[in-house]
Amino acid sequence: MSRIVPVGVQCLNYVLRSKSFSLDWQPADTFESSRYASINLMWTIQPYLTLGVEYAYGENERADGTGLSNNRVALGIQIY
C-alpha cells in the first residue's frame, strides 16, 4: 500500500480593492468599487509532480448600490 507524503507545501494569497468615484451625470450602473481575494495551495508530491488548488472570491458594486459577487475553485497538475 502506498502513501502520498508531501515533499513541500506552498501557499499564496492575494487581496485587491479598487474604488472609483462616479460623477452625477453618469448612469446609475456605473462602476463604483470592487474587491478580489484568492488563496492558492500547491503540494509538491514528487520532484516532478505538483498539485494545486485555488479559491477566488470577487465582488463589485455600482453607483446605485447594486452589485454582484462570484466564487471560484480551480485545480491544477504540473508534471515536469
Beta strands, then each sheet from edge to edge (+ up, - down):
strand 1: 8-19
strand 2: 31-46
strand 3: 49-62
strand 4: 67-79
sheet 1: 1+ 2- 3+ 4-
end
